[in-house]
Amino acid sequence: MKIITWNCQMAFRNKGHLIQIEQPDILIVPECEHPDKLLILNLNATSILWYGANKSKGLAVFSFGRYHLDLMEVHNKEIKIICPISVTGGDVDFTLIAVWAQRNNDRDYRYIGQVWKAVYYYEEILSEKKVIITGDFNSNAIWDKKHRLASHSMTVKKLGDMQIHSAYHSHFSQAQGKEIHPTFYMYRHENKPYHIDYCFVSAYFLERLTGVEVGDYQYWKTHSDHSPLIINFGI
């Protein structure tokens, strides 16, 4: 199973074919326009879920082949934009939490604060054995001091206490805040790199993790300020 998260920096209709080449089973795309605007792509997706207030810029999740997506009833619309999704039809059913953490009007809980809220709000479903949390967290441990109520490291620790860990950091034996593969380049400038996209997985998936890749800056910089995060599992 291959999962890819890629913030496309809008206009996915003109870029979707690039990520399709990677043949994802599940694709998470922050800053994606509403599916009504994607007909030109001919994605041939099995399921498409989209959530957002602006039809030009929302969070889209696509599944392909056997995989099917359903937004869970427990979804809290006030935690933006983080969506709990039931994934069925593959070799294993699991819960996917798709993330595009935003600044929004929740002054004390912006960006990683929204993920922090989601971890606590969805704690019951996160206690299940088969969970994946992935997307654009807009966060890194280097900014912990900016988020005193709910920092990146606090969120990572809470997830770790639940036996949910970053696939990237586990695969490359990297420490949070010390990543050697940036996923975001501010203004698309190579000298402003940050790692802000993540895929956290429960023990079931971590044991079956076969590969992690971050897209090459030189290739992806012409399409987005983010590079895709590609996660492979032996299922």
C-alpha positions as CSV (number, residue, x, y, z in Angstrom):
1,M,0.0,0.0,0.0
2,K,1.3,3.4,-1.0
3,I,0.2,6.6,0.7
4,I,1.2,10.0,-0.6
5,T,0.6,13.4,1.0
6,W,1.4,16.5,-1.2
7,N,0.3,20.1,-0.6
8,C,-0.1,21.1,-4.3
9,Q,-0.2,24.9,-3.6
10,M,-3.5,25.1,-5.5
11,A,-4.5,24.4,-9.1
12,F,-4.3,20.6,-8.7
13,R,-6.2,20.2,-11.9
14,N,-3.0,21.3,-13.7
15,K,-0.7,19.1,-11.6
16,G,-2.5,16.0,-10.6
17,H,-1.1,13.9,-13.5
18,L,2.4,14.4,-12.0
19,I,1.5,12.7,-8.7
20,Q,-0.5,10.0,-10.5
21,I,2.7,8.7,-12.0
22,E,3.6,7.6,-8.4
23,Q,0.5,5.3,-8.4
24,P,-0.7,6.0,-4.9
25,D,-3.4,3.9,-3.3
26,I,-4.4,6.9,-1.1
27,L,-3.5,10.5,-1.9
28,I,-3.9,13.4,0.5
29,V,-3.8,16.8,-1.1
30,P,-4.1,20.0,0.9
31,E,-4.8,23.2,-1.0
32,C,-6.8,21.3,-3.6
33,E,-9.8,22.7,-5.4
34,H,-13.2,21.2,-5.2
35,P,-13.7,17.9,-7.2
36,D,-16.1,19.7,-9.5
37,K,-13.1,21.5,-10.9
38,L,-11.0,18.4,-11.4
39,L,-13.0,16.7,-14.2
40,I,-10.3,17.6,-16.7
41,L,-7.9,15.3,-14.8
42,N,-9.7,12.1,-15.3
43,L,-8.3,10.7,-12.1
44,N,-10.2,7.5,-12.1
45,A,-10.4,7.6,-8.3
46,T,-12.5,5.1,-6.4
47,S,-13.4,7.7,-3.8
48,I,-12.9,11.4,-3.4
49,L,-13.5,13.3,-0.2
50,W,-13.1,17.0,0.0
51,Y,-13.5,19.5,2.9
52,G,-13.2,23.2,3.0
53,A,-14.9,26.6,2.9
54,N,-13.2,27.8,-0.3
55,K,-13.9,25.7,-3.4
56,S,-10.5,26.8,-4.8
57,K,-8.5,25.6,-1.7
58,G,-9.6,22.7,0.5
59,L,-8.4,19.4,1.7
60,A,-8.9,16.5,-0.7
61,V,-8.4,12.8,-0.2
62,F,-8.4,10.3,-3.1
63,S,-8.4,6.5,-3.1
64,F,-7.7,4.3,-6.0
65,G,-8.2,0.6,-6.9
66,R,-9.8,-1.4,-4.1
67,Y,-9.7,1.3,-1.4
68,H,-12.8,3.2,-0.4
69,L,-13.2,6.3,1.8
70,D,-15.9,7.4,4.1
71,L,-15.9,10.5,6.3
72,M,-16.6,9.3,9.9
73,E,-19.6,10.6,11.8
74,V,-17.4,11.6,14.7
75,H,-15.9,14.4,12.5
76,N,-15.6,17.7,14.4
77,K,-16.0,20.5,11.9
78,E,-14.5,23.0,14.4
79,I,-11.1,21.3,14.2
80,K,-9.7,22.7,10.9
81,I,-9.0,21.1,8.7
82,I,-8.5,17.6,10.1
83,C,-10.8,14.8,8.9
84,P,-11.2,11.3,10.3
85,I,-11.8,8.8,7.5
86,S,-12.7,5.1,7.4
87,V,-10.7,3.3,4.8
88,T,-12.1,-0.1,3.6
89,G,-11.7,-2.5,0.7
90,G,-8.0,-3.2,0.9
91,D,-6.2,-6.1,2.7
92,V,-6.9,-4.3,6.0
93,D,-9.4,-1.7,7.1
94,F,-8.1,1.3,9.0
95,T,-8.7,4.8,10.2
96,L,-7.0,7.7,8.4
97,I,-6.8,11.1,9.8
98,A,-6.1,13.6,7.0
99,V,-4.5,16.8,8.1
100,W,-4.2,20.3,6.7
101,A,-3.4,22.3,9.9
102,Q,-4.3,26.0,9.5
103,R,-3.9,29.3,11.3
104,N,-7.7,30.0,11.5
105,N,-9.4,32.1,14.2
106,D,-8.7,29.7,17.1
107,R,-6.0,32.1,18.4
108,D,-4.4,30.0,21.1
109,Y,-4.5,26.8,19.0
110,R,-3.4,27.5,15.5
111,Y,-1.5,25.2,13.2
112,I,-0.1,22.4,15.5
113,G,-2.7,23.4,18.1
114,Q,-5.4,22.1,15.8
115,V,-3.6,18.7,15.5
116,W,-3.2,18.7,19.3
117,K,-7.0,19.3,19.7
118,A,-7.7,16.5,17.2
119,V,-5.5,14.0,19.0
120,Y,-7.4,14.5,22.2
121,Y,-10.9,14.8,20.5
122,Y,-10.3,11.6,18.4
123,E,-8.4,9.8,21.2
124,E,-10.9,6.9,21.2
125,I,-10.5,6.1,17.5
126,L,-6.7,6.7,17.8
127,S,-6.5,4.0,20.4
128,E,-7.4,1.4,17.7
129,K,-4.6,-0.8,16.3
130,K,-4.7,0.4,12.7
131,V,-4.3,4.2,12.4
132,I,-2.6,6.6,10.0
133,I,-2.4,10.4,10.5
134,T,-0.9,12.2,7.6
135,G,-0.8,15.6,5.8
136,D,0.5,19.1,6.1
137,F,0.9,19.8,9.8
138,N,2.5,23.3,9.2
139,S,4.7,22.5,12.1
140,N,8.2,21.5,13.3
141,A,9.9,21.1,16.7
142,I,12.0,24.1,15.9
143,W,9.0,26.3,16.6
144,D,8.0,24.8,19.9
145,K,8.5,28.1,21.8
146,K,5.9,29.8,19.6
147,H,3.2,27.4,20.7
148,R,3.3,27.2,24.5
149,L,-0.2,25.7,25.0
150,A,0.2,22.9,22.4
151,S,3.6,22.6,20.7
152,H,4.9,20.2,18.1
153,S,6.9,18.2,20.6
154,M,4.0,18.0,23.0
155,T,1.8,16.6,20.2
156,V,4.5,14.1,19.1
157,K,4.9,12.9,22.7
158,K,1.2,12.4,23.1
159,L,1.0,10.4,19.9
160,G,4.1,8.4,21.1
161,D,2.3,7.6,24.3
162,M,-0.4,6.1,22.1
163,Q,2.2,4.1,20.2
164,I,1.8,6.2,17.1
165,H,5.0,7.3,15.5
166,S,6.3,9.2,12.5
167,A,7.1,6.9,9.6
168,Y,9.8,9.3,8.3
169,H,11.6,9.7,11.5
170,S,11.5,6.0,12.3
171,H,12.7,5.0,8.8
172,F,15.6,7.4,8.6
173,S,16.4,7.4,12.4
174,Q,15.9,11.1,12.5
175,A,15.1,13.3,15.5
176,Q,12.2,15.7,15.4
177,G,13.5,19.1,14.4
178,K,16.7,17.6,12.9
179,E,15.3,16.3,9.6
180,I,17.6,16.1,6.6
181,H,14.8,15.9,4.0
182,P,12.7,19.1,3.9
183,T,9.2,18.8,2.6
184,F,8.6,22.6,2.3
185,Y,10.5,25.5,0.8
186,M,9.2,28.9,1.7
187,Y,8.6,30.9,-1.4
188,R,10.1,27.9,-3.2
189,H,13.5,29.1,-2.2
190,E,16.1,26.3,-1.7
191,N,17.7,28.3,1.2
192,K,14.4,28.3,3.2
193,P,13.8,24.6,3.8
194,Y,11.5,23.0,6.5
195,H,10.1,19.6,7.3
196,I,6.4,20.2,8.0
197,D,4.6,17.3,6.4
198,Y,4.2,14.0,8.3
199,C,2.8,10.5,8.3
200,F,2.3,9.1,11.8
201,V,1.3,5.5,12.0
202,S,0.3,3.0,14.7
203,A,2.5,-0.1,15.5
204,Y,0.7,-2.3,13.0
205,F,1.8,-0.1,10.1
206,L,5.2,0.7,11.5
207,E,6.0,-3.0,11.5
208,R,5.0,-3.2,7.8
209,L,6.8,0.0,6.7
210,T,8.9,-0.7,3.6
211,G,10.0,2.7,2.4
212,V,9.8,6.4,2.9
213,E,10.7,9.0,0.2
214,V,10.5,12.8,0.0
215,G,10.2,14.2,-3.5
216,D,13.2,16.0,-5.0
217,Y,13.2,19.7,-4.6
218,Q,14.6,20.4,-8.1
219,Y,11.7,18.6,-9.7
220,W,8.8,19.6,-7.6
221,K,9.8,23.3,-7.1
222,T,8.2,24.3,-10.4
223,H,4.8,22.8,-9.2
224,S,4.6,23.6,-5.5
225,D,6.4,24.9,-2.4
226,H,6.0,21.4,-1.0
227,S,7.5,18.1,-2.1
228,P,5.4,15.0,-1.7
229,L,5.9,12.6,1.2
230,I,5.7,9.0,-0.1
231,I,5.1,6.1,2.3
232,N,5.1,2.4,1.3
233,F,3.8,-0.5,3.4
234,G,4.1,-4.2,2.7
235,I,0.4,-4.8,2.6
